[in-house]
Amino acid sequence: MTGTPSTTSAIGVDIGGTKLAVAAVDDSGALVTPVSTRPTPAAAGPAAIVATLQSMVEEVARAASLPGSVPVGVGSAGVLAPGGRVLSATDAIAGWAGFELRAELEAALGRSVRALNDVHAAALGELRFGAARGVRSFLMATVGTGLGGALVLDGRLRTGRTGTAGSLGHIAASGRPPARCTCGQTGHLEAYVSGPALEAAYRARSGVARSLRDLGALREEDPVAAEVIRDGAETLGRGLADALNLVDVECVVVGGGVAELGAPYLDIVARAMHDGALPGPSSAPLIRARLGTRATLVGAAAHALDPD
């Protein structure tokens, strides 16, 4: 949905390992412009990404007639420190770890920039405009090419001292054989529940390569596909139960490409989560994220407009 920009519009930016997305967003969470997308020049590194984003932001600003005073909010892959520096990242984007993202984008764009992790931004989007609107505390999990997380307490996104809070993908998965995580360590939850992890598990058990979409389509007739999806869902649910016992929030919001497997997958996740959590936290419902691929853009733009 697009429309006329309000006086408090911002430009939202989503930096992923494979795709860049930019759009103007107003203070109601509505897209003022269509989303502009381009492939991420990941192998070329930060300078190429900044140059590409400069072109995209200028294009979106012209389309929406936004002045230079309109700020930019960025949701990016990697752990982002409060000042907008990429504290750590996988090698999906060459040279991303240590990059001064906020400072370099401000210099290139000539606009005020605020930056945070992409899942933190998505949680902020769901809090303000999506599935968690009106909720005071929740845990968000995005299950896709990895497993990301975010924590909202007392109606505020909590990113932690170093920007690392909510890193669900890097808590230990109990009762599973060693598997290497994208961070380089073994036994982390992400290594068993992400889309690539499910595809790898199916390939190991069947000898056939299938995409996540194929696994979802085949699960009614292929017992290996059904088993792989069930194992991944139960492992995620047990990890969420551990997290719930720690933070005791009102609900858990789940999004990402693996969540697109739908209600049968999410029902298994919810059952394992409720079975594994203590009696109090186990009452928290599991809710499907509502904003989809817009969540990071919308949340990043909202972050740019925040007064603090």
SEKOLZA-787445 format. One record per residue (C-alpha): residue in three letters; x negated, z negated, y. Coordinates in steps of 0.02 Angstrom, whole numbers, plus 50000, padded with zeros to 5 digits. Layout:
<rs>
  aa  east    up north
 Ala     X     Z     Y
...
</rs>
This chain:
<rs>
  aa  east    up north
 Met 50000 50000 50000
 Thr 49932 50047 50171
 Gly 49994 50021 50346
 Thr 49952 49989 50528
 Pro 49808 49866 50556
 Ser 49850 49697 50631
 Thr 49743 49619 50766
 Thr 49659 49516 50630
 Ser 49606 49652 50510
 Ala 49440 49648 50417
 Ile 49345 49771 50310
 Gly 49329 49720 50128
 Val 49182 49777 50021
 Asp 49165 49761 49832
 Ile 48990 49789 49762
 Gly 48988 49814 49574
 Gly 48855 49874 49456
 Thr 48940 50043 49434
 Lys 49057 50062 49584
 Leu 49065 50024 49770
 Ala 49236 50002 49851
 Val 49282 49981 50035
 Ala 49450 49963 50124
 Ala 49524 49891 50282
 Val 49635 49740 50246
 Asp 49752 49646 50362
 Asp 49784 49460 50368
 Ser 49934 49475 50251
 Gly 49821 49545 50114
 Ala 49891 49722 50131
 Leu 49774 49871 50126
 Val 49770 49960 50293
 Thr 49677 50109 50221
 Pro 49663 50184 50048
 Val 49517 50114 49949
 Ser 49359 50219 49970
 Thr 49252 50220 49813
 Arg 49081 50289 49767
 Pro 48964 50263 49621
 Thr 48839 50123 49649
 Pro 48663 50194 49668
 Ala 48605 50049 49560
 Ala 48442 50125 49499
 Ala 48390 50166 49679
 Gly 48404 49984 49732
 Pro 48466 49886 49884
 Ala 48414 50007 50022
 Ala 48516 50148 49943
 Ile 48666 50033 49922
 Val 48658 49978 50104
 Ala 48647 50159 50162
 Thr 48796 50209 50055
 Leu 48898 50062 50117
 Gln 48855 50101 50297
 Ser 48932 50273 50276
 Met 49085 50204 50185
 Val 49119 50066 50311
 Glu 49105 50187 50457
 Glu 49225 50306 50370
 Val 49353 50167 50340
 Ala 49335 50099 50518
 Arg 49368 50272 50590
 Ala 49519 50297 50477
 Ala 49596 50133 50536
 Ser 49534 50145 50717
 Leu 49448 49977 50700
 Pro 49330 49921 50840
 Gly 49154 49856 50810
 Ser 49217 49677 50829
 Val 49310 49687 50663
 Pro 49207 49592 50532
 Val 49157 49640 50356
 Gly 49182 49533 50202
 Val 49079 49571 50047
 Gly 49110 49522 49866
 Ser 48955 49564 49765
 Ala 48888 49556 49590
 Gly 48759 49418 49568
 Val 48750 49237 49625
 Leu 48754 49231 49814
 Ala 48684 49084 49909
 Pro 48790 49019 50056
 Gly 48684 49118 50180
 Gly 48720 49284 50093
 Arg 48557 49303 49996
 Val 48569 49362 49815
 Leu 48501 49209 49727
 Ser 48501 49284 49552
 Ala 48569 49438 49464
 Thr 48555 49540 49306
 Asp 48456 49701 49305
 Ala 48615 49806 49323
 Ile 48560 49838 49503
 Ala 48373 49865 49525
 Gly 48293 49738 49640
 Trp 48456 49647 49678
 Ala 48393 49470 49646
 Gly 48317 49401 49805
 Phe 48394 49532 49919
 Glu 48451 49471 50091
 Leu 48620 49555 50076
 Arg 48710 49482 50226
 Ala 48566 49502 50347
 Glu 48527 49681 50294
 Leu 48709 49735 50302
 Glu 48733 49657 50474
 Ala 48580 49751 50537
 Ala 48642 49915 50465
 Leu 48826 49899 50512
 Gly 48814 49814 50681
 Arg 48958 49702 50627
 Ser 48977 49521 50578
 Val 48963 49506 50389
 Arg 49006 49367 50268
 Ala 48960 49384 50084
 Leu 49000 49293 49924
 Asn 49004 49324 49737
 Asp 49133 49452 49681
 Val 49229 49331 49568
 His 49229 49199 49704
 Ala 49304 49332 49818
 Ala 49434 49379 49685
 Ala 49485 49197 49668
 Leu 49507 49185 49856
 Gly 49616 49341 49850
 Glu 49725 49268 49712
 Leu 49736 49103 49807
 Arg 49792 49181 49970
 Phe 49896 49328 49910
 Gly 49910 49333 49720
 Ala 49949 49234 49562
 Ala 49883 49068 49630
 Arg 49971 49072 49798
 Gly 50030 48895 49837
 Val 49920 48819 49701
 Arg 49803 48679 49757
 Ser 49679 48685 49613
 Phe 49638 48816 49483
 Leu 49500 48892 49381
 Met 49482 49081 49381
 Ala 49404 49182 49241
 Thr 49372 49369 49249
 Val 49332 49447 49080
 Gly 49260 49622 49092
 Thr 49084 49688 49076
 Gly 49037 49504 49092
 Leu 49126 49338 49112
 Gly 49139 49271 49288
 Gly 49221 49115 49354
 Ala 49272 49026 49512
 Leu 49341 48856 49557
 Val 49472 48810 49688
 Leu 49500 48626 49729
 Asp 49616 48554 49862
 Gly 49664 48730 49914
 Arg 49485 48782 49951
 Leu 49363 48893 49859
 Arg 49215 48788 49803
 Thr 49057 48890 49780
 Gly 48939 48743 49759
 Arg 48773 48696 49839
 Thr 48688 48859 49787
 Gly 48839 48974 49764
 Thr 48837 48953 49574
 Ala 48994 48849 49547
 Gly 49117 48919 49421
 Ser 48990 49014 49316
 Leu 49097 49009 49158
 Gly 49000 49146 49073
 His 48846 49037 49062
 Ile 48915 48883 48977
 Ala 48878 48860 48792
 Ala 48992 48937 48662
 Ser 49011 48816 48518
 Gly 49009 48866 48335
 Arg 48944 49043 48358
 Pro 48783 49123 48292
 Pro 48646 49153 48422
 Ala 48679 49302 48537
 Arg 48584 49351 48692
 Cys 48671 49340 48860
 Thr 48641 49459 49004
 Cys 48550 49317 49093
 Gly 48418 49317 48955
 Gln 48468 49155 48871
 Thr 48561 49140 48705
 Gly 48726 49062 48656
 His 48817 49083 48822
 Leu 49004 49117 48821
 Glu 48984 49289 48901
 Ala 48886 49351 48750
 Tyr 49041 49333 48640
 Val 49193 49369 48748
 Ser 49148 49511 48869
 Gly 49204 49690 48840
 Pro 49031 49747 48784
 Ala 49020 49596 48668
 Leu 49185 49642 48584
 Glu 49129 49823 48565
 Ala 48963 49766 48490
 Ala 49051 49648 48370
 Tyr 49164 49788 48308
 Arg 49017 49905 48286
 Ala 48921 49773 48188
 Arg 49067 49738 48072
 Ser 49133 49915 48046
 Gly 48982 50027 48076
 Val 49088 50128 48199
 Ala 49073 50131 48389
 Arg 49238 50103 48480
 Ser 49280 50069 48662
 Leu 49376 49915 48716
 Arg 49526 50026 48751
 Asp 49516 50094 48574
 Leu 49508 49918 48502
 Gly 49667 49872 48596
 Ala 49757 50027 48532
 Leu 49698 50002 48352
 Arg 49726 49816 48330
 Glu 49897 49837 48245
 Glu 49826 49949 48109
 Asp 49642 49903 48102
 Pro 49608 49727 48036
 Val 49428 49730 48101
 Ala 49488 49769 48278
 Ala 49618 49631 48265
 Glu 49487 49508 48203
 Val 49363 49551 48341
 Ile 49494 49531 48477
 Arg 49557 49368 48401
 Asp 49381 49296 48386
 Gly 49341 49341 48567
 Ala 49504 49268 48631
 Glu 49485 49106 48533
 Thr 49305 49086 48591
 Leu 49357 49111 48772
 Gly 49500 48988 48751
 Arg 49385 48853 48682
 Gly 49265 48880 48828
 Leu 49408 48865 48952
 Ala 49463 48704 48866
 Asp 49290 48630 48896
 Ala 49299 48682 49078
 Leu 49475 48612 49097
 Asn 49419 48444 49028
 Leu 49286 48440 49164
 Val 49386 48494 49317
 Asp 49568 48453 49269
 Val 49650 48588 49377
 Glu 49832 48642 49391
 Cys 49811 48810 49305
 Val 49691 48942 49243
 Val 49702 49120 49310
 Val 49631 49257 49200
 Gly 49593 49436 49254
 Gly 49471 49577 49218
 Gly 49468 49727 49103
 Val 49477 49628 48940
 Ala 49632 49537 49003
 Glu 49713 49710 49011
 Leu 49728 49696 48821
 Gly 49888 49609 48873
 Ala 50001 49469 48817
 Pro 49947 49460 48633
 Tyr 49766 49433 48686
 Leu 49810 49309 48824
 Asp 49926 49213 48708
 Ile 49780 49182 48589
 Val 49669 49128 48734
 Ala 49803 49008 48797
 Arg 49835 48934 48625
 Ala 49649 48901 48595
 Met 49631 48828 48770
 His 49779 48711 48750
 Asp 49725 48658 48575
 Gly 49548 48619 48632
 Ala 49585 48527 48794
 Leu 49625 48343 48811
 Pro 49810 48295 48827
 Gly 49812 48292 49017
 Pro 49718 48453 49056
 Ser 49802 48543 48910
 Ser 49964 48550 49011
 Ala 49885 48674 49132
 Pro 49962 48848 49107
 Leu 49861 49006 49088
 Ile 49918 49138 49214
 Arg 49874 49321 49222
 Ala 49792 49377 49385
 Arg 49906 49482 49495
 Leu 49797 49581 49615
 Gly 49698 49681 49488
 Thr 49555 49785 49557
 Arg 49607 49740 49737
 Ala 49569 49555 49717
 Thr 49386 49559 49768
 Leu 49417 49675 49917
 Val 49563 49570 49981
 Gly 49474 49404 49952
 Ala 49314 49464 50034
 Ala 49411 49522 50187
 Ala 49501 49354 50196
 His 49332 49267 50187
 Ala 49271 49370 50335
 Leu 49417 49307 50438
 Asp 49398 49123 50390
 Pro 49348 49014 50538
 Asp 49224 48909 50439
</rs>
